[in-house]
């Protein structure tokens, strides 16, 4: 059985490579993502399929020749209930604005896969650098929930 620490390591490695297929295999199909804030992607997603609908909005705004997710990351706490980690992304959006973002992730696990993620980040930076302001919000499965 794969350790939760190994799953989180693989999560950030897949993000760094932009390997969506490897990233997806780490999650249960019914994973719940709670994305904080007041951006067009903020809210709750009750499946990986729902989460995949928002990824293009993020990806189309970034210049991946000058941007990297998971440039740095660190597991901060680890316990029976899950893992909390911090990740840094760094680089440029396609519009020429810097998008040096920091994320906090709280993971829970079930049967060797990610069962839920709570994600916190600078939503003002995302709205400004990724030009989310004024765009229609994504269809979510509800509001952010604990």
PAPA-33443 format. One record per residue: chain; residue number from 1; z negated, y negated, x of N, C-alpha, C in turn. Coordinates in Angstrom, 2 decimals, decimal comma, always signed. Atoms other than C-alpha are relative to their C-alpha. Layout:
// residues N
+-------+--------+---------+---------+---------+---------+---------+---------+---------+---------+---------+
: balum : drenza :    n_zz :    n_yy :    n_xx :   ca_zz :   ca_yy :   ca_xx :    c_zz :    c_yy :    c_xx :
+-------+--------+---------+---------+---------+---------+---------+---------+---------+---------+---------+
:     A :    NUM :       Z :       Y :       X :       Z :       Y :       X :       Z :       Y :       X :
...
+-------+--------+---------+---------+---------+---------+---------+---------+---------+---------+---------+
//
This chain:
// residues 146
+-------+--------+---------+---------+---------+---------+---------+---------+---------+---------+---------+
: balum : drenza :    n_zz :    n_yy :    n_xx :   ca_zz :   ca_yy :   ca_xx :    c_zz :    c_yy :    c_xx :
+-------+--------+---------+---------+---------+---------+---------+---------+---------+---------+---------+
:     A :      1 :   +0,00 :   +1,19 :   +0,84 :   +0,00 :   +0,00 :   +0,00 :   +0,00 :   -1,25 :   +0,89 :
:     A :      2 :   -0,12 :   +1,24 :   -0,76 :   +0,92 :   -3,45 :   +1,30 :   -1,19 :   -0,91 :   -0,29 :
:     A :      3 :   +1,13 :   +0,90 :   +0,19 :   -1,94 :   -5,87 :   +1,87 :   +0,47 :   -1,31 :   -0,62 :
:     A :      4 :   -0,33 :   +1,30 :   +0,60 :   -2,07 :   -9,14 :   -0,03 :   +0,40 :   -1,01 :   +1,07 :
:     A :      5 :   -0,35 :   +0,89 :   -1,12 :   -1,97 :  -10,97 :   +3,31 :   +1,45 :   +0,23 :   +0,43 :
:     A :      6 :   -1,39 :   -0,32 :   -0,38 :   +1,29 :   -9,17 :   +4,19 :   +0,99 :   -0,51 :   -1,05 :
:     A :      7 :   -0,87 :   +0,50 :   +1,07 :   +2,75 :  -10,13 :   +0,80 :   +0,18 :   -1,50 :   +0,14 :
:     A :      8 :   -0,09 :   +1,45 :   -0,16 :   +1,93 :  -13,82 :   +1,35 :   +0,82 :   -0,36 :   +1,24 :
:     A :      9 :   -0,81 :   +0,22 :   -1,21 :   +3,37 :  -13,65 :   +4,86 :   +1,48 :   +0,19 :   -0,31 :
:     A :     10 :   -1,39 :   -0,26 :   +0,37 :   +6,58 :  -12,13 :   +3,48 :   +0,53 :   -1,09 :   -0,95 :
:     A :     11 :   -0,36 :   +1,09 :   +0,93 :   +6,61 :  -14,82 :   +0,73 :   +0,48 :   -1,22 :   +0,77 :
:     A :     12 :   -0,36 :   +1,19 :   -0,76 :   +6,64 :  -17,67 :   +3,22 :   +1,18 :   +0,26 :   +0,95 :
:     A :     13 :   -1,15 :   -0,32 :   -0,84 :   +9,06 :  -15,90 :   +5,56 :   +1,29 :   -0,01 :   -0,80 :
:     A :     14 :   -1,18 :   +0,01 :   +0,86 :  +11,50 :  -15,39 :   +2,67 :   +0,38 :   -1,43 :   -0,38 :
:     A :     15 :   -0,28 :   +1,41 :   +0,30 :  +11,16 :  -19,07 :   +1,69 :   +0,64 :   -0,69 :   +1,20 :
:     A :     16 :   -0,54 :   +0,63 :   -1,21 :  +11,82 :  -20,13 :   +5,28 :   +1,47 :   +0,37 :   +0,22 :
:     A :     17 :   -1,38 :   -0,48 :   -0,16 :  +15,04 :  -18,05 :   +5,30 :   +0,87 :   -0,31 :   -1,21 :
:     A :     18 :   -0,67 :   +0,20 :   +1,29 :  +15,95 :  -19,07 :   +1,73 :   +0,58 :   +1,31 :   -0,53 :
:     A :     19 :   -0,42 :   -1,33 :   +0,45 :  +16,21 :  -15,36 :   +0,94 :   -0,60 :   +0,24 :   -1,38 :
:     A :     20 :   +0,50 :   -0,08 :   +1,37 :  +15,82 :  -15,47 :   -2,84 :   -0,19 :   +1,45 :   -0,43 :
:     A :     21 :   +0,12 :   -1,40 :   +0,36 :  +16,35 :  -11,72 :   -3,18 :   -1,31 :   +0,58 :   +0,55 :
:     A :     22 :   +1,26 :   -0,48 :   -0,58 :  +13,50 :  -10,88 :   -0,77 :   -1,18 :   -0,67 :   -0,66 :
:     A :     23 :   +1,06 :   +0,75 :   +0,67 :  +11,38 :  -13,59 :   -2,39 :   -0,29 :   +0,62 :   -1,36 :
:     A :     24 :   +0,17 :   -0,56 :   +1,35 :  +11,95 :  -12,11 :   -5,85 :   -0,67 :   +1,37 :   +0,04 :
:     A :     25 :   +0,58 :   -1,36 :   -0,04 :  +11,02 :   -8,55 :   -4,80 :   -1,50 :   -0,01 :   +0,23 :
:     A :     26 :   +1,45 :   +0,10 :   -0,23 :   +7,51 :   -9,76 :   -3,89 :   -0,77 :   -0,25 :   -1,29 :
:     A :     27 :   +0,61 :   +0,39 :   +1,27 :   +6,82 :  -10,76 :   -7,51 :   +0,15 :   +1,08 :   -1,06 :
:     A :     28 :   -0,18 :   -0,75 :   +1,23 :   +6,16 :   -8,85 :  -10,70 :   +1,03 :   -0,74 :   -0,84 :
:     A :     29 :   -0,99 :   +0,65 :   +0,89 :   +8,93 :   -9,52 :  -13,23 :   -0,70 :   -0,98 :   -0,94 :
:     A :     30 :   +0,75 :   +0,85 :   +0,92 :   +6,24 :  -11,03 :  -15,49 :   -0,99 :   -0,92 :   +0,72 :
:     A :     31 :   +0,85 :   +0,93 :   -0,75 :   +4,71 :  -13,22 :  -12,77 :   -0,14 :   -1,31 :   -0,78 :
:     A :     32 :   +0,23 :   +1,30 :   +0,64 :   +3,17 :  -16,42 :  -14,11 :   -0,12 :   -1,05 :   +1,10 :
:     A :     33 :   +0,07 :   +1,13 :   -0,91 :   +3,85 :  -19,61 :  -12,15 :   -0,50 :   -1,20 :   -0,78 :
:     A :     34 :   +0,50 :   +1,26 :   +0,53 :   +1,84 :  -22,72 :  -12,95 :   +0,31 :   -1,08 :   +1,02 :
:     A :     35 :   -0,45 :   +1,05 :   -0,91 :   +3,50 :  -25,75 :  -11,38 :   -0,64 :   -1,31 :   -0,45 :
:     A :     36 :   +0,78 :   +1,18 :   +0,35 :   +1,31 :  -28,85 :  -11,30 :   +0,85 :   -1,24 :   -0,21 :
:     A :     37 :   -0,56 :   +1,33 :   -0,03 :   +2,10 :  -32,43 :  -12,04 :   +0,83 :   -0,43 :   -1,18 :
:     A :     38 :   -0,81 :   +0,64 :   +1,04 :   +4,54 :  -34,52 :  -13,99 :   +1,46 :   -0,11 :   +0,43 :
:     A :     39 :   -1,40 :   -0,02 :   -0,38 :   +7,93 :  -33,54 :  -12,60 :   +0,80 :   +0,76 :   -1,05 :
:     A :     40 :   -0,84 :   -0,74 :   +0,95 :  +10,88 :  -32,02 :  -14,44 :   -0,19 :   +1,51 :   +0,12 :
:     A :     41 :   +0,25 :   -1,44 :   -0,17 :   +9,81 :  -28,61 :  -13,07 :   -1,45 :   +0,37 :   -0,27 :
:     A :     42 :   +1,42 :   -0,27 :   +0,24 :   +6,09 :  -28,93 :  -13,91 :   -0,20 :   +0,75 :   -1,31 :
:     A :     43 :   +0,31 :   -0,78 :   +1,18 :   +4,63 :  -26,49 :  -16,39 :   -0,28 :   +1,44 :   +0,38 :
:     A :     44 :   +0,27 :   -1,42 :   -0,21 :   +4,11 :  -22,75 :  -16,80 :   +1,28 :   +0,80 :   -0,24 :
:     A :     45 :   -1,13 :   -0,92 :   +0,12 :   +6,75 :  -20,07 :  -16,28 :   -0,56 :   +1,41 :   -0,06 :
:     A :     46 :   +0,61 :   -1,31 :   +0,25 :   +5,88 :  -16,63 :  -17,65 :   +0,82 :   +1,18 :   +0,48 :
:     A :     47 :   -0,77 :   -1,10 :   -0,58 :   +8,44 :  -14,60 :  -15,72 :   +0,76 :   -0,53 :   +1,22 :
:     A :     48 :   -0,80 :   +0,44 :   -1,14 :  +10,42 :  -14,66 :  -12,52 :   +1,36 :   -0,50 :   -0,48 :
:     A :     49 :   -1,29 :   +0,46 :   +0,55 :  +13,59 :  -15,01 :  -14,61 :   -0,09 :   -1,46 :   -0,44 :
:     A :     50 :   +0,19 :   +1,40 :   +0,42 :  +12,19 :  -18,26 :  -16,08 :   -0,09 :   -0,90 :   +1,22 :
:     A :     51 :   +0,13 :   +0,79 :   -1,22 :  +11,27 :  -19,51 :  -12,61 :   +1,37 :   -0,20 :   +0,66 :
:     A :     52 :   -1,32 :   +0,09 :   -0,64 :  +14,80 :  -18,78 :  -11,33 :   +0,89 :   -1,06 :   -0,65 :
:     A :     53 :   -0,79 :   +1,05 :   +0,65 :  +16,18 :  -21,26 :  -13,86 :   -0,25 :   -1,37 :   +0,63 :
:     A :     54 :   +0,31 :   +1,31 :   -0,59 :  +14,43 :  -24,14 :  -12,03 :   +0,38 :   -0,09 :   +1,47 :
:     A :     55 :   -0,31 :   +0,03 :   -1,43 :  +15,26 :  -23,13 :   -8,46 :   +1,27 :   -0,80 :   +0,32 :
:     A :     56 :   -1,19 :   +0,80 :   -0,32 :  +18,80 :  -24,60 :   -8,60 :   -0,24 :   -1,51 :   -0,02 :
:     A :     57 :   +0,29 :   +1,44 :   +0,04 :  +17,38 :  -28,02 :   -9,52 :   -0,61 :   -0,48 :   +1,31 :
:     A :     58 :   +0,61 :   +0,33 :   -1,28 :  +15,35 :  -27,98 :   -6,34 :   +1,03 :   +0,15 :   +1,12 :
:     A :     59 :   -0,93 :   -0,30 :   -1,08 :  +17,97 :  -26,39 :   -4,13 :   +1,17 :   -0,98 :   +0,06 :
:     A :     60 :   -1,15 :   +0,91 :   -0,02 :  +20,79 :  -28,72 :   -5,22 :   -0,37 :   -1,39 :   +0,50 :
:     A :     61 :   +0,44 :   +1,33 :   -0,46 :  +18,69 :  -31,76 :   -4,22 :   -0,25 :   -0,05 :   +1,50 :
:     A :     62 :   +0,39 :   -0,05 :   -1,41 :  +17,98 :  -30,61 :   -0,65 :   +1,19 :   +0,25 :   +0,92 :
:     A :     63 :   -1,02 :   -0,19 :   -1,03 :  +20,13 :  -30,75 :   +2,48 :   -0,51 :   +1,10 :   +0,94 :
:     A :     64 :   +0,56 :   -1,13 :   -0,75 :  +19,47 :  -27,30 :   +3,92 :   +0,48 :   +0,08 :   +1,45 :
:     A :     65 :   -0,32 :   +0,12 :   -1,42 :  +21,16 :  -28,21 :   +7,19 :   -1,07 :   -0,82 :   +0,71 :
:     A :     66 :   +1,05 :   +0,86 :   -0,56 :  +18,25 :  -30,65 :   +7,66 :   -1,34 :   +0,18 :   -0,71 :
:     A :     67 :   +1,23 :   -0,23 :   +0,75 :  +15,50 :  -29,13 :   +5,52 :   -0,44 :   +1,44 :   +0,15 :
:     A :     68 :   +0,53 :   -1,36 :   -0,07 :  +13,22 :  -26,11 :   +5,77 :   -1,28 :   +0,11 :   -0,81 :
:     A :     69 :   +1,25 :   -0,41 :   +0,64 :  +10,68 :  -24,63 :   +3,39 :   -0,79 :   +0,82 :   +1,01 :
:     A :     70 :   +0,90 :   -0,82 :   -0,82 :   +7,68 :  -22,96 :   +5,03 :   +0,20 :   -0,22 :   +1,49 :
:     A :     71 :   -0,08 :   +0,33 :   -1,42 :   +8,12 :  -24,76 :   +8,32 :   -1,33 :   +0,38 :   +0,67 :
:     A :     72 :   +1,35 :   -0,42 :   -0,41 :   +4,36 :  -24,25 :   +8,70 :   -0,72 :   +0,49 :   -1,24 :
:     A :     73 :   +0,84 :   -0,45 :   +1,10 :   +1,92 :  -22,36 :   +6,55 :   -1,23 :   +0,69 :   +0,57 :
:     A :     74 :   +1,24 :   -0,61 :   -0,44 :   -1,60 :  -21,03 :   +6,74 :   -0,78 :   +0,52 :   -1,20 :
:     A :     75 :   +0,91 :   -0,54 :   +1,01 :   -3,78 :  -18,75 :   +4,65 :   -1,36 :   -0,64 :   +0,24 :
:     A :     76 :   +1,26 :   +0,72 :   -0,12 :   -6,93 :  -20,76 :   +3,98 :   -1,19 :   +0,86 :   -0,42 :
:     A :     77 :   +1,06 :   -0,88 :   +0,47 :   -9,04 :  -18,29 :   +2,00 :   +0,63 :   +1,28 :   -0,53 :
:     A :     78 :   -0,45 :   -1,31 :   +0,46 :   -8,73 :  -14,64 :   +1,12 :   -1,19 :   +0,74 :   -0,57 :
:     A :     79 :   +1,09 :   -0,73 :   +0,62 :  -10,86 :  -12,65 :   -1,27 :   +0,52 :   +1,01 :   -0,99 :
:     A :     80 :   -0,37 :   -1,02 :   +0,99 :  -10,89 :  -10,00 :   -3,95 :   +0,86 :   -0,58 :   -1,12 :
:     A :     81 :   -0,73 :   +0,62 :   +1,09 :   -9,50 :  -12,49 :   -6,48 :   +1,38 :   -0,52 :   +0,40 :
:     A :     82 :   -1,31 :   +0,48 :   -0,42 :   -6,54 :  -13,59 :   -4,36 :   -0,03 :   -0,73 :   +1,32 :
:     A :     83 :   -0,17 :   +0,73 :   -1,25 :   -5,36 :  -15,81 :   -1,55 :   +0,38 :   -1,45 :   -0,33 :
:     A :     84 :   -0,39 :   +1,40 :   +0,07 :   -5,15 :  -19,58 :   -1,19 :   +0,64 :   -0,37 :   +1,33 :
:     A :     85 :   -0,73 :   +0,36 :   -1,22 :   -2,62 :  -20,96 :   +1,31 :   +0,58 :   -1,40 :   -0,15 :
:     A :     86 :   -0,65 :   +1,29 :   -0,06 :   -1,09 :  -24,24 :   +2,37 :   +1,32 :   +0,17 :   +0,74 :
:     A :     87 :   -1,32 :   -0,07 :   -0,62 :   +2,59 :  -24,65 :   +3,22 :   +0,55 :   -1,41 :   +0,19 :
:     A :     88 :   -0,71 :   +1,25 :   -0,23 :   +4,55 :  -27,51 :   +4,74 :   +1,50 :   +0,26 :   +0,00 :
:     A :     89 :   -1,45 :   +0,02 :   -0,03 :   +8,21 :  -28,15 :   +4,08 :   +0,39 :   -1,33 :   +0,63 :
:     A :     90 :   -0,36 :   +1,22 :   -0,72 :  +10,11 :  -30,71 :   +6,09 :   +1,50 :   -0,16 :   +0,07 :
:     A :     91 :   -1,41 :   +0,28 :   -0,19 :  +13,46 :  -32,39 :   +6,15 :   +0,52 :   -1,04 :   -0,96 :
:     A :     92 :   -0,71 :   +1,03 :   +0,75 :  +15,98 :  -34,36 :   +4,18 :   +0,52 :   +0,54 :   -1,33 :
:     A :     93 :   -0,70 :   -0,26 :   +1,26 :  +17,16 :  -34,45 :   +0,61 :   +1,47 :   -0,40 :   +0,20 :
:     A :     94 :   -1,43 :   +0,34 :   -0,10 :  +20,91 :  -34,73 :   +0,03 :   +0,26 :   -1,49 :   -0,13 :
:     A :     95 :   -0,17 :   +1,44 :   +0,17 :  +20,42 :  -38,38 :   -0,91 :   -0,44 :   -0,79 :   +1,23 :
:     A :     96 :   +0,39 :   +0,66 :   -1,24 :  +19,20 :  -39,14 :   +2,63 :   -1,47 :   -0,34 :   +0,10 :
:     A :     97 :   +1,44 :   +0,27 :   -0,02 :  +15,52 :  -39,44 :   +1,71 :   -0,75 :   +1,16 :   +0,63 :
:     A :     98 :   +0,86 :   -1,03 :   -0,58 :  +12,82 :  -37,59 :   +3,61 :   -0,72 :   +0,73 :   -1,12 :
:     A :     99 :   +0,80 :   -0,81 :   +0,93 :  +11,14 :  -34,75 :   +1,75 :   -0,91 :   +0,88 :   +0,84 :
:     A :    100 :   +1,02 :   -0,71 :   -0,78 :   +8,19 :  -33,79 :   +3,92 :   -1,15 :   +0,28 :   -0,95 :
:     A :    101 :   +0,90 :   -0,35 :   +1,08 :   +6,14 :  -31,96 :   +1,32 :   -1,06 :   +0,99 :   +0,46 :
:     A :    102 :   +1,08 :   -0,97 :   -0,22 :   +2,84 :  -30,10 :   +1,41 :   -0,35 :   +0,65 :   -1,33 :
:     A :    103 :   +0,29 :   -0,78 :   +1,20 :   +2,05 :  -27,38 :   -1,07 :   -1,29 :   +0,78 :   +0,20 :
:     A :    104 :   +1,13 :   -0,93 :   +0,03 :   -1,14 :  -25,55 :   -1,96 :   +0,36 :   +1,08 :   -1,02 :
:     A :    105 :   -0,31 :   -1,14 :   +0,88 :   -0,64 :  -22,09 :   -3,47 :   -1,24 :   +0,86 :   -0,16 :
:     A :    106 :   +1,07 :   -0,95 :   +0,30 :   -3,22 :  -19,91 :   -5,16 :   +0,67 :   +1,23 :   -0,60 :
:     A :    107 :   -0,67 :   -1,25 :   +0,39 :   -1,98 :  -16,33 :   -5,44 :   -1,00 :   +0,99 :   -0,59 :
:     A :    108 :   +0,70 :   -1,20 :   +0,43 :   -3,25 :  -13,41 :   -7,48 :   +1,00 :   +1,15 :   +0,05 :
:     A :    109 :   -0,84 :   -1,17 :   -0,26 :   -1,94 :   -9,88 :   -7,12 :   -0,33 :   +1,12 :   -0,99 :
:     A :    110 :   +0,16 :   -1,19 :   +0,83 :   -1,45 :   -6,71 :   -9,16 :   +0,96 :   +1,05 :   +0,52 :
:     A :    111 :   -0,84 :   -1,14 :   -0,40 :   -0,17 :   -3,35 :   -7,95 :   +0,92 :   -0,32 :   +1,18 :
:     A :    112 :   -0,78 :   +0,27 :   -1,21 :   +1,02 :   -4,68 :   -4,58 :   +1,08 :   -1,04 :   -0,13 :
:     A :    113 :   -0,96 :   +1,09 :   +0,19 :   +2,98 :   -7,63 :   -5,96 :   -0,73 :   -1,25 :   -0,48 :
:     A :    114 :   +0,58 :   +1,26 :   +0,46 :   +2,35 :  -11,26 :   -6,81 :   +0,00 :   -0,01 :   -1,53 :
:     A :    115 :   +0,15 :   +0,04 :   +1,46 :   +1,01 :  -11,54 :  -10,37 :   -0,01 :   -1,43 :   -0,52 :
:     A :    116 :   +0,01 :   +1,39 :   +0,42 :   +0,46 :  -15,30 :  -10,52 :   -0,07 :   -0,92 :   +1,21 :
:     A :    117 :   +0,05 :   +1,04 :   -1,03 :   +0,86 :  -18,48 :   -8,48 :   -0,31 :   -1,32 :   -0,71 :
:     A :    118 :   +0,25 :   +1,39 :   +0,39 :   -0,69 :  -21,88 :   -9,06 :   +0,49 :   -0,85 :   +1,17 :
:     A :    119 :   -0,60 :   +0,82 :   -1,06 :   +1,29 :  -24,49 :   -7,11 :   -0,34 :   -1,47 :   -0,21 :
:     A :    120 :   +0,36 :   +1,41 :   +0,00 :   +0,09 :  -27,99 :   -6,24 :   +0,77 :   -0,69 :   +1,12 :
:     A :    121 :   -0,79 :   +0,73 :   -0,99 :   +2,17 :  -30,62 :   -4,41 :   +0,02 :   -1,47 :   -0,41 :
:     A :    122 :   -0,11 :   +1,43 :   +0,27 :   +2,85 :  -34,36 :   -4,23 :   +1,15 :   -0,22 :   -0,96 :
:     A :    123 :   -1,05 :   +0,11 :   +1,02 :   +4,73 :  -34,82 :   -7,48 :   +0,71 :   -1,35 :   +0,07 :
:     A :    124 :   -0,67 :   +1,30 :   -0,14 :   +5,43 :  -38,51 :   -6,85 :   +1,08 :   +0,08 :   +1,08 :
:     A :    125 :   -0,99 :   -0,19 :   -1,06 :   +7,19 :  -37,59 :   -3,60 :   +1,19 :   +0,79 :   -0,53 :
:     A :    126 :   -1,09 :   -0,80 :   +0,56 :   +9,22 :  -34,93 :   -5,42 :   +0,85 :   -0,83 :   -0,96 :
:     A :    127 :   -0,76 :   +0,82 :   +0,95 :  +10,18 :  -37,32 :   -8,21 :   +0,88 :   -1,02 :   +0,70 :
:     A :    128 :   -0,75 :   +1,03 :   -0,70 :  +11,28 :  -40,00 :   -5,77 :   +1,06 :   +0,57 :   +0,94 :
:     A :    129 :   -0,93 :   -0,52 :   -1,00 :  +12,87 :  -37,98 :   -2,97 :   +1,07 :   +0,91 :   -0,58 :
:     A :    130 :   -0,96 :   -0,92 :   +0,59 :  +14,56 :  -35,39 :   -5,16 :   +0,67 :   -0,59 :   -1,24 :
:     A :    131 :   -0,58 :   +0,73 :   +1,13 :  +15,47 :  -37,97 :   -7,81 :   -0,17 :   +0,75 :   -1,33 :
:     A :    132 :   +0,32 :   -0,69 :   +1,26 :  +13,76 :  -36,03 :  -10,61 :   -0,24 :   -0,98 :   -1,14 :
:     A :    133 :   +0,33 :   +0,98 :   +1,03 :  +12,76 :  -39,21 :  -12,46 :   +1,21 :   -0,28 :   -0,87 :
:     A :    134 :   -1,07 :   +0,29 :   +0,94 :  +14,83 :  -39,75 :  -15,57 :   +0,82 :   +1,20 :   -0,40 :
:     A :    135 :   -0,73 :   -1,22 :   +0,38 :  +16,21 :  -36,20 :  -15,68 :   -0,78 :   +0,74 :   -1,08 :
:     A :    136 :   +0,65 :   -0,79 :   +1,06 :  +15,50 :  -33,90 :  -18,60 :   -0,89 :   +1,07 :   +0,61 :
:     A :    137 :   +0,88 :   -1,04 :   -0,52 :  +12,53 :  -31,60 :  -18,02 :   +0,55 :   +1,39 :   -0,26 :
:     A :    138 :   -0,39 :   -1,40 :   +0,16 :  +13,08 :  -27,89 :  -17,59 :   -0,70 :   +0,61 :   -1,21 :
:     A :    139 :   +0,63 :   -0,79 :   +1,06 :  +12,37 :  -25,48 :  -20,39 :   -1,07 :   +0,86 :   +0,65 :
:     A :    140 :   +1,09 :   -0,81 :   -0,54 :   +8,97 :  -24,03 :  -19,57 :   -0,55 :   +0,87 :   -1,12 :
:     A :    141 :   +0,66 :   -0,85 :   +0,99 :   +6,80 :  -21,48 :  -21,32 :   -1,32 :   -0,63 :   -0,46 :
:     A :    142 :   +1,20 :   +0,70 :   +0,42 :   +4,05 :  -24,05 :  -21,83 :   -0,52 :   -0,90 :   +1,09 :
:     A :    143 :   +0,63 :   +0,89 :   -0,95 :   +1,73 :  -26,37 :  -20,02 :   -0,70 :   +0,78 :   +1,09 :
:     A :    144 :   +0,80 :   -0,54 :   -1,09 :   +0,02 :  -25,73 :  -16,71 :   -1,32 :   +0,51 :   -0,57 :
:     A :    145 :   +1,24 :   -0,58 :   +0,52 :   -2,99 :  -23,47 :  -17,39 :   -0,77 :   +0,68 :   +1,12 :
:     A :    146 :   +0,85 :   -0,70 :   -0,98 :   -5,91 :  -22,14 :  -15,40 :   -0,16 :   +1,44 :   -0,40 :
+-------+--------+---------+---------+---------+---------+---------+---------+---------+---------+---------+
//
